[in-house]
Amino acid sequence: MNPDPKDGVIRISKEEALDPHVDDMLKRQLSLRGEPGVMRERGRKWYYQNWLIFSLVGMLGAVGAWAILEPSFDDMPYIQGAITKFDTEDKFPELDLKEVPPELDVAVVGSVTINEQKIYLPRGLKEYHDDGKHPRVDFSTLREGDVVGLYVEYESGQDFDLAVAQFLVPNPPPQPAKKASKTLEQMSSRSHAIGLVLFSVVAGMIGLLLGAADGLVCRLPRRAIICGLVGLVVGLVGGLITSVLANIAYAPLNALATKHWGDSGSVMGTFAFGIQLIGRGLSWGLAGVAMGLGQGIALRSTRLLLYGLIGGVVGGLLGGLLFDPIDLILLGSDKPSAHWSRLIGFAVIGGSVGGMIGVVELLARDAWLRMTKGPLAGKEFLIFKEVMNIGASPRSDIYLFNDPMVAENHAVIRATGETCEIEARQTQLPLLINDRAVTRARLRHGDSVTIGRTVFVFQQRKS
């Protein structure tokens, strides 16, 4: 490409115009001007985006926690059997109401005894049916000897043992012997114990899968196992610690919401609902602290640790804010168990935590490699520490598998401030930058990096 000495016009031959290097330079110019040309390589797989992967595995972890906890958890203990005594003259005992929850301080019409457990019957007791219709109980039809099931609110203290029915199940199906043998106190104690480890188990399961996700996608079982186990342990331990803070934040707000709920009748008022939302959001935001730290700790990356922390808190807060609307608005409050709303709520929390970790990474990252050609085309590899190895070794930070053109330790990227340099670790197999073999080069936004049969585009956030 030389100017004609006669007229000074630059003439470009066909071979020069079709040179692949021209395309690379055009892509780089488009990217530097903020245009999307460099972003539209063919074969990009949208499902390798981290925010989507983290969202799905976070949701899966939360659902796994639900599956572990739910079979042993009762929102209301359930007792079933023949009525051995029906006393319509029995009165609610006089107790120190400071120790008794507001939902147990109700007007009663008497009591029944089932399996040697006295249960008070409130005036507005409803029948429970699977079709969602819950008519008022006609107490005149109850007789000693009738087999019924009762969902109850149960509370025990130093000087009292109190059970108040919330729903009556007429003609219930037979119960398994093991379940029928449990007392209200046993069921209540079990549910209370599960409530104490609820945050911990959910955080641990979400941490396990979030920690393992990137290793599994990149075919790195060792990294997946280590990061997953670290995520599990950090989630369990951190969840136990943050659950204490979460309960401190949630308990007074929940009590305030319950009080105003009771004052406004059977339907939760706007103020009470708002207080409940704030309390739940704060508590799950605190619980989210421990959910996304596993990968950053395992890989010793301050950057990943920070992304996990911010994403976990924001995602937990968002999921907590959505929990009660799902429960009360979509599924209704007139039910003895919130197991379906808990399943959906946990899934929303897990998805929110995972998705927000991916979003925070997307918004805050400084430099990354996006694979445009290769087995994981479309996946973006964050430059998350100062020295990152690329090669065919499973111990590499970026693992290029099943490619004979890639050496065990093919190249290394060094990040210093806003500068990234790449250096070949050996001379037998080439390292190409914009289709030219190099031993060492400073990477610029839009550069093409070819290692074996894999091609990356280096991208960097503008200062």
C-alpha positions in Angstrom: 0.0 0.0 0.0 2.1 2.9 -1.3 1.2 6.3 -2.8 1.6 6.6 -6.6 4.6 8.9 -7.2 2.7 10.6 -10.0 -0.5 11.7 -8.4 0.1 11.0 -4.6 -3.0 8.8 -4.4 -2.9 5.8 -2.1 -4.0 2.6 -3.9 -4.9 -0.6 -2.0 -4.7 -4.0 -3.8 -7.5 -6.6 -3.5 -5.2 -8.9 -1.4 -4.5 -6.1 1.0 -8.2 -5.2 1.4 -9.2 -8.8 2.1 -6.4 -9.3 4.6 -7.9 -10.7 7.9 -5.8 -8.1 9.8 -8.0 -5.4 8.3 -11.1 -6.9 10.0 -9.3 -7.1 13.3 -8.4 -3.4 13.1 -11.9 -2.4 12.1 -13.3 -4.4 15.1 -10.9 -2.7 17.4 -11.9 0.8 16.1 -15.6 0.0 16.5 -15.1 -1.2 20.1 -13.0 1.9 21.0 -15.9 4.1 19.7 -18.3 2.1 21.8 -20.0 0.6 18.8 -21.3 -3.0 19.1 -19.5 -4.5 16.1 -16.9 -6.3 18.2 -19.7 -7.9 20.3 -21.4 -9.8 17.6 -19.3 -12.8 16.8 -21.1 -15.8 15.5 -21.6 -18.8 17.6 -22.0 -16.9 20.9 -24.0 -18.9 23.4 -26.1 -16.7 25.5 -26.6 -19.3 28.2 -23.0 -19.0 29.3 -23.6 -15.6 30.9 -22.6 -15.7 34.6 -25.7 -13.8 35.9 -27.9 -16.5 34.3 -25.9 -19.5 35.5 -25.6 -18.1 39.0 -29.3 -17.3 39.1 -30.2 -20.8 38.1 -27.8 -22.6 40.5 -28.7 -20.3 43.3 -32.3 -21.2 42.8 -31.5 -24.9 42.7 -29.5 -24.6 45.9 -32.4 -22.9 47.7 -34.8 -25.5 46.4 -32.4 -28.2 47.7 -32.5 -26.5 51.1 -36.3 -26.5 51.1 -36.3 -30.2 50.2 -34.1 -31.0 53.2 -36.0 -28.9 55.7 -39.6 -29.0 54.7 -40.5 -32.6 55.6 -39.6 -32.0 59.2 -41.0 -28.4 59.5 -44.6 -27.6 60.6 -45.9 -24.0 60.5 -48.7 -25.4 62.7 -48.4 -28.7 64.5 -51.1 -31.2 63.4 -52.7 -33.6 65.8 -55.3 -36.2 64.8 -57.4 -38.7 66.6 -60.7 -39.4 68.4 -62.2 -36.7 70.6 -62.1 -38.3 74.1 -63.6 -35.2 75.8 -65.5 -32.2 74.6 -66.0 -29.6 77.3 -68.2 -26.6 76.2 -67.8 -25.0 79.6 -64.0 -24.9 79.6 -62.6 -21.3 79.8 -59.3 -19.9 78.5 -56.8 -20.0 81.4 -55.7 -16.8 83.1 -52.1 -16.3 82.1 -49.5 -13.6 82.0 -50.2 -12.4 78.4 -46.7 -11.0 78.1 -45.6 -14.6 77.6 -48.4 -15.6 75.3 -48.3 -14.7 71.6 -51.3 -12.5 70.4 -52.7 -15.3 68.2 -53.3 -17.4 71.2 -55.2 -14.7 73.1 -58.7 -15.4 71.6 -62.2 -16.0 72.7 -63.0 -19.7 73.0 -66.1 -21.8 73.1 -64.6 -24.8 75.0 -62.0 -27.4 74.5 -61.5 -30.9 73.1 -59.0 -33.6 74.3 -57.3 -35.7 71.6 -54.5 -38.1 72.4 -54.4 -36.7 76.0 -53.7 -33.2 74.7 -56.2 -30.4 75.6 -56.9 -28.1 72.7 -59.0 -24.9 73.0 -61.5 -24.1 70.3 -61.7 -20.5 69.2 -65.1 -19.0 68.4 -64.1 -18.4 64.7 -62.6 -21.9 64.1 -62.7 -22.9 60.4 -62.8 -26.3 58.7 -59.9 -27.0 56.3 -60.6 -28.5 52.8 -58.2 -29.1 49.9 -60.5 -27.2 47.6 -59.7 -23.9 49.4 -63.2 -23.5 51.0 -63.0 -23.1 54.7 -66.4 -22.7 56.3 -66.9 -22.0 60.0 -67.1 -25.1 62.2 -70.6 -25.9 63.5 -69.7 -26.9 67.1 -73.1 -28.4 67.6 -72.2 -31.3 65.3 -69.0 -32.3 67.3 -69.4 -35.4 69.5 -67.1 -37.3 71.7 -65.7 -40.2 69.6 -65.5 -38.2 66.4 -62.2 -38.6 64.6 -60.9 -35.2 63.6 -57.6 -33.5 62.7 -56.6 -30.1 64.2 -53.9 -27.6 63.1 -53.0 -25.7 66.2 -50.9 -22.8 67.4 -48.9 -24.2 70.3 -46.9 -22.5 73.0 -45.3 -23.7 76.2 -43.7 -21.8 79.1 -42.7 -22.2 82.6 -46.2 -22.3 84.0 -48.3 -23.1 80.9 -48.8 -25.5 78.0 -51.3 -24.0 75.6 -52.7 -25.2 72.3 -55.4 -23.3 70.3 -57.0 -24.8 67.2 -56.6 -22.9 63.9 -58.2 -25.3 61.5 -60.3 -28.5 61.9 -60.1 -31.3 59.4 -63.3 -33.4 59.4 -63.0 -37.1 58.6 -59.2 -37.0 58.0 -57.4 -40.0 56.3 -55.4 -42.3 58.5 -52.0 -41.1 59.7 -48.7 -43.2 59.6 -48.1 -44.6 63.1 -44.8 -42.8 63.5 -46.3 -39.4 62.8 -49.4 -40.1 64.9 -47.3 -40.9 67.9 -45.6 -37.4 68.1 -46.9 -35.0 70.7 -47.5 -31.3 70.1 -44.5 -30.4 72.2 -42.3 -32.7 70.1 -43.5 -31.3 66.8 -43.2 -27.7 68.1 -39.7 -28.3 69.4 -38.6 -29.8 66.1 -40.0 -26.9 64.1 -38.3 -24.4 66.4 -35.0 -26.2 66.0 -35.3 -26.2 62.2 -36.2 -22.5 62.4 -32.9 -21.8 64.2 -30.8 -23.4 61.3 -33.1 -22.2 58.5 -30.8 -19.3 57.4 -27.7 -21.5 57.8 -29.0 -24.4 55.6 -30.3 -22.1 52.9 -27.1 -20.1 52.8 -25.0 -23.3 52.9 -26.8 -24.9 49.9 -26.8 -21.7 47.9 -23.1 -21.2 48.7 -22.3 -24.8 47.7 -23.8 -24.5 44.2 -22.6 -20.9 43.6 -19.1 -21.9 44.6 -19.1 -25.0 42.3 -20.9 -23.5 39.3 -17.9 -21.9 37.4 -15.7 -25.0 38.0 -18.4 -27.2 36.6 -19.0 -25.1 33.5 -15.3 -24.9 32.8 -14.8 -28.7 33.3 -12.7 -28.2 36.4 -13.9 -30.8 38.9 -11.1 -30.0 41.4 -12.0 -26.3 41.4 -15.7 -27.1 41.6 -15.3 -29.4 44.6 -13.0 -27.0 46.5 -15.0 -23.9 45.8 -18.3 -25.7 46.5 -17.1 -27.1 49.8 -15.7 -23.7 50.9 -19.1 -22.1 49.8 -21.0 -24.8 51.9 -18.9 -24.3 55.0 -18.9 -20.5 54.8 -22.6 -20.5 54.1 -23.4 -22.8 57.1 -21.1 -21.0 59.6 -21.9 -17.5 58.2 -25.6 -18.3 58.1 -25.6 -19.3 61.8 -23.9 -16.0 62.7 -26.0 -13.8 60.5 -29.2 -15.6 61.5 -28.7 -14.1 65.0 -28.5 -10.6 63.5 -31.4 -11.4 61.2 -33.6 -12.5 64.0 -32.7 -9.4 66.0 -33.7 -7.2 63.0 -36.8 -9.3 62.1 -38.4 -10.1 65.5 -39.4 -6.6 66.6 -40.7 -5.6 63.1 -42.6 -8.9 62.8 -44.1 -8.3 66.3 -45.2 -4.8 65.3 -46.7 -6.1 62.0 -48.6 -8.9 63.9 -49.9 -6.3 66.4 -51.3 -4.1 63.7 -52.5 -7.1 61.7 -54.5 -8.1 64.8 -55.9 -4.6 65.2 -57.1 -4.4 61.6 -59.0 -7.6 61.7 -58.4 -10.9 59.7 -56.8 -9.2 56.8 -53.3 -7.7 57.1 -53.4 -3.9 56.6 -51.2 -1.9 54.4 -49.0 -0.6 57.3 -48.6 -4.1 58.8 -47.8 -5.5 55.4 -45.2 -2.8 54.8 -43.5 -3.5 58.2 -43.5 -7.2 57.5 -41.8 -6.6 54.1 -39.1 -4.4 55.6 -38.4 -6.9 58.4 -38.2 -9.9 56.0 -36.0 -7.9 53.5 -33.6 -6.9 56.2 -33.3 -10.4 57.7 -32.7 -12.1 54.3 -30.3 -9.3 53.3 -28.2 -10.1 56.3 -28.5 -13.8 55.6 -27.3 -13.1 52.0 -23.9 -11.9 53.4 -22.6 -15.5 53.6 -24.1 -16.9 50.4 -21.7 -15.7 47.7 -18.3 -15.7 49.4 -17.2 -19.3 48.7 -15.5 -18.8 45.3 -13.7 -15.6 46.3 -12.3 -17.3 49.5 -11.3 -20.5 47.7 -9.6 -18.7 44.8 -8.1 -16.1 47.1 -9.6 -13.3 45.0 -10.5 -10.0 46.8 -12.4 -9.0 43.7 -14.6 -12.1 43.6 -15.1 -11.9 47.4 -16.4 -8.3 47.1 -18.7 -9.2 44.2 -20.1 -12.1 46.2 -20.6 -10.0 49.3 -22.4 -7.1 47.5 -24.5 -9.5 45.3 -25.4 -11.7 48.2 -26.7 -8.8 50.3 -28.6 -7.1 47.5 -30.0 -10.4 46.3 -31.1 -11.5 49.8 -32.8 -8.1 50.3 -34.6 -8.4 47.0 -35.7 -12.0 47.6 -36.8 -11.2 51.1 -39.0 -8.3 49.8 -40.7 -10.6 47.4 -41.3 -13.5 49.9 -44.4 -12.1 51.6 -46.1 -10.8 48.5 -45.8 -14.3 47.0 -47.1 -15.9 50.2 -50.0 -13.5 51.0 -51.0 -12.2 47.6 -50.5 -15.1 45.2 -51.0 -18.1 47.5 -53.3 -16.5 50.2 -52.9 -16.4 54.0 -55.8 -18.6 54.9 -53.9 -21.9 55.1 -52.2 -24.0 57.8 -48.9 -24.4 56.0 -46.8 -22.1 53.9 -44.7 -24.9 52.3 -45.5 -23.9 48.7 -44.9 -20.2 49.3 -41.7 -21.2 51.2 -40.6 -23.2 48.1 -41.3 -20.3 45.7 -39.9 -17.8 48.2 -36.7 -19.7 48.7 -36.3 -20.1 44.9 -36.8 -16.4 44.4 -34.2 -15.7 47.2 -31.7 -18.2 45.7 -32.2 -16.8 42.2 -31.9 -13.2 43.4 -28.7 -13.8 45.2 -27.1 -15.7 42.3 -28.4 -13.3 39.7 -27.3 -10.2 41.6 -23.7 -11.7 42.1 -23.5 -12.1 38.4 -25.0 -8.6 37.8 -22.5 -7.0 40.2 -19.7 -8.8 38.5 -21.0 -7.6 35.1 -21.2 -3.9 36.2 -18.0 -3.7 38.3 -15.5 -5.8 36.3 -12.5 -4.0 34.7 -11.1 -6.6 32.3 -12.1 -9.9 30.9 -11.6 -12.4 28.0 -14.7 -13.5 26.0 -14.4 -16.7 24.2 -15.6 -16.3 20.6 -14.4 -19.6 19.2 -14.1 -22.8 21.2 -16.1 -25.2 23.4 -17.4 -22.5 25.6 -18.0 -19.8 23.0 -19.8 -16.9 24.6 -18.4 -17.4 28.1 -16.6 -14.5 29.7 -13.6 -15.1 31.8 -13.0 -12.4 34.4 -9.5 -11.2 35.0 -10.0 -11.6 38.8 -6.4 -11.6 40.1 -3.0 -10.2 39.3 -1.5 -13.4 37.7 -3.7 -15.8 35.7 -2.5 -18.9 33.9 -4.0 -20.2 30.7 -3.4 -23.7 29.4 -4.3 -27.4 29.2 -3.6 -28.1 32.8 -6.7 -28.4 35.0 -4.9 -26.3 37.6 -5.0 -23.3 35.1 -7.2 -20.3 35.9 -8.5 -20.6 32.3 -8.6 -24.2 31.4 -8.5 -25.1 27.6 -9.4 -28.7 27.4 -9.3 -31.3 24.6 -7.0 -29.3 22.4 -3.6 -30.8 21.4 -2.5 -27.3 20.2 -2.5 -26.0 23.8 0.4 -26.6 26.2 0.0 -27.4 29.8 1.1 -23.9 30.8 0.6 -22.0 27.5 0.4 -18.3 28.6 0.1 -16.1 31.6 -1.8 -12.8 32.0 -0.5 -10.2 34.4 -2.8 -7.4 35.5 -1.2 -4.3 37.0 -3.5 -1.4 37.6 -5.4 -0.7 34.4 -2.8 -2.6 32.3 -2.9 -6.3 31.2 0.0 -8.1 29.6 0.0 -11.6 28.1 3.2 -13.7 27.8 3.8 -17.0 26.2 5.1 -19.7 28.6 6.8 -21.8 25.9 7.9 -21.4 22.2 6.7 -24.7 20.6 3.1 -23.8 20.4 2.2 -20.2 19.3 0.4 -17.4 21.1 -1.4 -15.2 18.6 -2.5 -11.6 19.2 -4.6 -10.3 16.2 -3.3 -13.3 14.2 0.4 -12.5 14.8 2.6 -14.7 16.9 4.0 -12.9 20.0 6.0 -13.9 23.0 4.8 -10.9 25.1 2.3 -8.1 24.4 0.2 -5.5 26.1 -3.5 -6.2 25.6 -5.8 -3.5 24.4 -9.6 -3.5 24.2 -10.7 -5.5 21.2 -7.5 -7.5 20.7 -8.0 -11.1 19.4 -6.1 -13.7 21.5 -5.7 -17.1 19.8 -4.4 -20.1 21.7 -4.7 -23.4 19.9 -8.2 -23.7 18.4 -9.6 -21.2 20.9 -10.1 -17.5 20.2 -10.8 -14.9 22.8 -11.5 -11.1 22.5 -9.9 -9.1 25.3 -12.3 -6.5 26.6 -11.7 -3.7 29.1 -13.9 -1.2 30.7 -13.2 2.4 29.7 -11.6 4.6 32.3 
